Amino acid sequence: MAETLQINSSAALDEQYILLIKQIKSLLNKNDHLITNLANLAAALKQTFSKISWVGFYLFDGEKLYLGPFQGKIACTEIKIGSGVCGTAAQKRETIIVYDVDKFPGHIACDVESKSEIVVPIFKNDKLFGVLDLDSTEYGTFNETDKKFLEELTDYLSKEII
């Protein structure tokens, strides 16, 4: 079955997220395979926001983060907890917004064109599941509005889908 996504790129950022989240709740299905749901969520984010150059999941295997479903250029396959933005967000258990990745200590440059990033850790029953990682080729792309709605999306994902 083909899915369509309604996008209003001229709307305010929060309105774009509200529209996306409403559709995500219809698109994702707990009965579908987890990889299917993660892949569709990554695709929906990339399709909705032109500012995103890369979006995807790094999943926790008990020791490290490994590359999961994503949209964008090829990516690093493993990230140690505490390394780079993804590993640091996982270790600190908090969302990290990086306005300039070159100024983030220990940034892992999977894509040299990436300039800014936001990483949201995902938990299931208070245990690390993984992280949602978004990159942009522009500086200062992500803000508190992105943080608020991406955390809402990952909260929905952890409570209703994972």
Beta strands, then each sheet from edge to edge (+ up, - down):
strand 1: 54-60
strand 2: 64-71
strand 3: 78-80
strand 4: 96-98
strand 5: 116-124
strand 6: 127-136
sheet 1: 3+ 2- 1+ 6- 5+ 4-
end
